[in-house]
Amino acid sequence: MTSALLLAGFCAAMTVVAVGRLLTGDEPTPYQGGIALLALGITLLAGLWSAIRMGWSTETGRALLGASGVAVAVVGAVLLARYWGTAADGARDPMG
């Protein structure tokens, strides 16, 4: 098992935690959605790294995995940046 595969597994676990917090919260916020999307994007990119290292998938599959990982991570980062000061789950901006 390579380090890329271990990273992908860890990121997948963190994505499950983030989505679980999003779904079980009283009132989901865009900030929590951004966290979940960013974790999913990083998971997809770690999966891309694993696919490259292990020789899985075709070039098209790798390109699709990479493009979707970047797109999801960017959307998550934009949500985090946009709603940074409005986080209601204790993860507030230290200056706010």
C-alpha positions as CSV (number, residue, x, y, z in Angstrom):
1,M,0.0,0.0,0.0
2,T,1.5,3.3,-1.0
3,S,1.4,6.6,0.9
4,A,-0.8,8.0,-1.8
5,L,-3.4,5.4,-1.1
6,L,-3.2,5.9,2.7
7,L,-3.7,9.7,2.1
8,A,-6.7,9.0,-0.1
9,G,-8.2,6.8,2.6
10,F,-7.6,9.4,5.3
11,C,-9.1,12.1,3.2
12,A,-12.1,10.0,2.5
13,A,-12.6,9.5,6.2
14,M,-12.4,13.2,6.8
15,T,-14.9,13.8,4.0
16,V,-17.3,11.4,5.7
17,V,-16.9,13.3,9.0
18,A,-17.5,16.7,7.3
19,V,-20.6,15.5,5.4
20,G,-21.9,13.9,8.6
21,R,-21.5,17.2,10.5
22,L,-23.2,18.9,7.6
23,L,-26.2,16.5,7.6
24,T,-26.6,16.2,11.4
25,G,-26.4,19.9,12.2
26,D,-29.4,21.8,13.3
27,E,-29.0,24.4,10.6
28,P,-26.4,23.6,7.9
29,T,-24.4,26.7,6.8
30,P,-22.6,27.4,3.5
31,Y,-19.4,27.5,5.6
32,Q,-19.9,23.8,6.6
33,G,-20.8,23.0,3.0
34,G,-17.5,24.6,1.9
35,I,-15.6,22.4,4.4
36,A,-17.3,19.3,3.1
37,L,-16.6,20.3,-0.6
38,L,-13.0,21.1,0.1
39,A,-12.5,17.8,1.9
40,L,-14.1,16.0,-1.1
41,G,-12.0,17.9,-3.6
42,I,-8.8,16.9,-1.7
43,T,-10.0,13.3,-1.6
44,L,-10.5,13.3,-5.3
45,L,-7.0,14.7,-5.9
46,A,-5.5,12.2,-3.5
47,G,-7.3,9.5,-5.5
48,L,-5.8,11.0,-8.7
49,W,-2.3,10.7,-7.1
50,S,-3.1,7.1,-6.1
51,A,-4.3,6.3,-9.7
52,I,-1.1,7.7,-11.1
53,R,1.2,5.9,-8.7
54,M,-0.6,2.6,-9.0
55,G,-1.2,2.7,-12.7
56,W,-5.0,2.6,-12.4
57,S,-7.5,4.1,-14.9
58,T,-7.0,5.5,-18.3
59,E,-5.7,8.9,-19.3
60,T,-9.3,10.1,-19.7
61,G,-10.2,8.8,-16.3
62,R,-7.3,10.5,-14.7
63,A,-8.1,13.8,-16.4
64,L,-11.7,13.6,-15.3
65,L,-10.7,12.7,-11.7
66,G,-8.2,15.6,-11.6
67,A,-10.6,18.2,-13.2
68,S,-13.4,17.2,-10.9
69,G,-11.1,17.3,-7.8
70,V,-9.9,20.8,-8.7
71,A,-13.4,22.1,-9.5
72,V,-14.9,20.8,-6.2
73,A,-12.0,22.0,-4.1
74,V,-12.2,25.5,-5.7
75,V,-15.9,25.7,-5.0
76,G,-15.3,24.6,-1.4
77,A,-12.5,27.2,-1.0
78,V,-14.7,29.9,-2.4
79,L,-17.5,29.1,0.0
80,L,-15.0,29.1,2.9
81,A,-13.6,32.4,1.9
82,R,-17.0,34.0,1.3
83,Y,-18.6,32.8,4.6
84,W,-15.5,32.9,6.8
85,G,-16.8,35.5,9.3
86,T,-20.3,33.9,9.6
87,A,-19.3,30.5,10.8
88,A,-21.7,29.5,13.6
89,D,-20.1,26.2,14.7
90,G,-17.3,27.5,16.9
91,A,-14.8,27.8,14.0
92,R,-15.0,31.6,13.9
93,D,-12.4,34.0,12.5
94,P,-10.0,34.7,15.3
95,M,-10.2,38.4,14.6
96,G,-14.0,38.4,14.7
